[in-house]
Amino acid sequence: MKSNRPLILISNDDGYHAPGIKKLVDIVRPLADVLVVAPESARSGYSCAFSATDYLRLKPRHNMGDTTVWSCTGTPVDCVKIAIDQFCKERKPDLILGGINHGDNSSVNNHYSGTMGVAKEGCLKGIPSIAFSSCFYNEDANLEPLRPYVEQIVSKVLKEGLPKGICLNVNFPATESFQGVKVCRMTRGSWISEIVKEHHPRGYDYFWVVGKYRNDEPQAEDSDQWALNHGYVAITPTTIDVTAYNFMDTVRGWDIK
């Protein structure tokens, strides 16, 4: 890697082989040196989980031209941790990217997303971090229209950085052209009907975690779901500090001894 260029570390939760991460590498490669450390297979829904009770293995891959690619047996967060420890001792990444995810990570999905886990882990380590997701769940979807937006956002953050404790959650609607960009907040919503119960022929019950998303404020024009539903690219600045500062005085008023 050329030391006079920025270094971008990329991971995801769909696996090192996913079309989305290949597209992301292709987009940002002209802007920086790129290192990829990504799960060996899909790790969707792993959020910020890491492997506390199992060992990790790394394997070199050669599926993105001359870009250095490693697969890891662990979670997306494991990938960031092991990449920084093993490959970045002498050169700290200037930027960490998650994605491009195949699926919507707006609203409460922010909390469940392994793609966001990548960005949050980078943010925890004091490195500017961005998660990119497309609302197209089909891995064969055309992600080329995302290119100019990803380029602009990455270039801006490489140049100016991000405030400490803030990462970006960027979601693209399931369309091949966009109305523009909206900077917005996370929509209040929830997943319902999450469990499907089945009965196995061998006599036991088993369960699938599925569900349907319910938007609790579909008319809120300042929210990420409204932006996506109306064809806009949604950028949601996300904070690591989860303290509810406006409720602290109320709790102090409980006067618990």
N, C-alpha and C positions, 0 to 999 in steps of 0.2 A: 504493500500500500504506500502511496506517495504521502510523505509526511507534511507537505506544504498545502494539502487540501483538508477540508473538514472530514471528520470521520462520523458516519452514521451507522448505528447498530439497529438492525431490523429483526423483529420477531413477529409471531402471530399466534393464533390459537387453532388455525385450520391445518397446520402442518407445513413442513418445509417444501412440500411438493405442490401446494395449492396455487392455482392460477393467480389469486389475488396478491400473494407475496411476490411472485415473479413479476407481476405488473408494477408493483411498488418499487422493486429494485430497478426495473427498466426505466422508470420515471426519474428516480433520484440519482442514478449512477452518474449523469453528467455534472451533478452539483457537488459530489463528494466521493470519497472512498467509502465503500460499503462492506460491512461485515454482517452476515446473516447467521443467527443461531436460533433455530425454531424447533418446535416439537416434532418428533418423528412421525406422529399421527395426530388426528384431530383431538383438541383439548378444549372444545367449546364449553362455556359455562364454568370454567375453573377460576374465574375472577382473580383474586390475589393469592390463591393457594400456592403453597410450595411443598416440596417433598421432605417432610420431617422424619419419616420412618422408612424410607427406601433410598438406595443409592442411585446415582445418575450415571449414564454413559453417554459419551459423545462419539459421533461418527462423521467423518468428512463426506460431503456430497459434492457432486459436480453437475448440477442441473441448471446453473444460471451463468453459463459462460465462464469468464475469468473471475467472477465474484467469489469470494471465500464464503463457503456455506458449510455449516455444521448442523446436524440434527442432534437433538437431546431427548432422552427418554422421559424427561420430566414435564413440568407444567410451563406455561408461558413465563411466569415469574422465575422459575428455575433457570430458564434459558437466559434471562437478563442477568441473573446473579452469576451464573457460571461463565457467561461471556465476559463480563467485567473482570472476574477473578482470573480467568485463564488466558484471555486474549488481549486484555486492555490494561495490563499492569503499567506499561510504559506510555500509553497513549489513551487518555480518557475520551470516550465518545463525546462529540459536540452535540449530538442529537440522538434520541432514541425514538423509533417509529414502531407502531403496532399496526398490522394489517397487510394489505387491504382485506378486511374481513368480508366474508360472504354472508351478509345478514345484518339487520338493523341493530345498532347498539345505542339508540337514543333512549330517552326516558329512563325507567327503572332498569333497563338492560345494562345501563352503565355499571350497576352494582354487580351483575352476574358475569359480565364479559371478560374473557381471557385477553381479548385485544386491549381492553382498557386496563387490565392487570399489567400488561407490558408498560403502558404509559405511566400508570401510577407507581410502579416499581422504579422506573427511571426518574420520576419526579421525586420520590423518596430519597434517591441518591443524589439529588441536586443537579440532575441533567435535564435540560429542556426535552419534553416528550409530547408526542402526538399520537393519537389513535385514529386511523382511517377505516371507515366501514361503508359498504354499499348495501342498500336495502334489497338488492338482487340476491336471492338465496341460491340461485342457479350458478354453479361454478363456471358454466360456459358463457355467462353473460358478458357483454362487451363493456369492459372497464376503461377503454381508451378515452371516452369523454371526460373522465376524472383528471386526466393528465394536467391540463393547465391550472386547475385549482390546487392540486397537490404540489405542483411546481411552485406556485406563488406562495402558498402557506409555508412550505418547507424553506424556501429562500428567505422569507421574512423572518422566520424563527431562527434560522442560522445566522442571520445578520444582527437581529436585535435581542434574541433570547426570549425567555418567559420569566415572569416574576417567580420568586421562590415559593414552592408549595402549590403551583398551578400548572396543570397540563391541559391539553386540548382534546376534546372529543368531537371528531368531524364525521358527519354522516351524510351520505349522498342518497337522494331518492332513487327509486327503481325506474328511472327513465334514462334515455340517452341524450337528453338535453335538459338544461336547468334554467330556471327563472332568474337565478342570481344567488346571492349568498345572504343568509341571515345569521347574525350572532344572537343566540337565544338561550333561554334557560331550559332546564330539564322539565319535561312534562310530568305532572302528577298522574300516575296510572298504576295498574297492577295486573298481575297474571291471575286468571280465574280458571276453574275447571282443570286444575293442573294434574290430577291423577286419574289414570285409566286402569281399572282393575280387570285382570283376565284370569281365567282358570286353566291351568295346565292339564293335559290329558293324564299325567301321572299323579294327579290328585292334590296339587297345591296351587294356591293363588300367587300371582305375581303382578307387578305394577309397572306402568310406564309413566314417566314424568313428561307431560306434554303441555297442554294449556292454551289459552287464548288471551291475547292482550286486550285490556279494557282501558281506553283513554277516558280519564275522569274529568277532563276539561277540553273537549274537542274544539271549542271556539276560542281558545286562548291563543291569540296571534303572536304572543311573545315566546311561545314554547317550541321546542325542537320538533315535536310531532306535527304541529300545525305547519311548520316550515316544510317538512318532508312531504306531507300530504298535499301541499300546494306547489311542489316542484322546486323548492329551494334547497341549496346546500346548507346544512345546519352546523354551525360551529358553537359548541358549548364549552366555555372555560370551566374547568373542573378543579375544585380545591381538595387538597389532601386533608386539611384540618377540618374535622367533622363536628367541631364544637358548636353547639347552639348558643351563641353568645347572647342573643336576645332573651334567652330563658334562664340565664345564670342567676340574675337577681331574684327571680321567682323562687328558684330552688334554695337560694340563701335565706329567703324569707320563711322557709319552712321551719327554721330555727331548730334543727335536729341536733340534739346534744350527744 
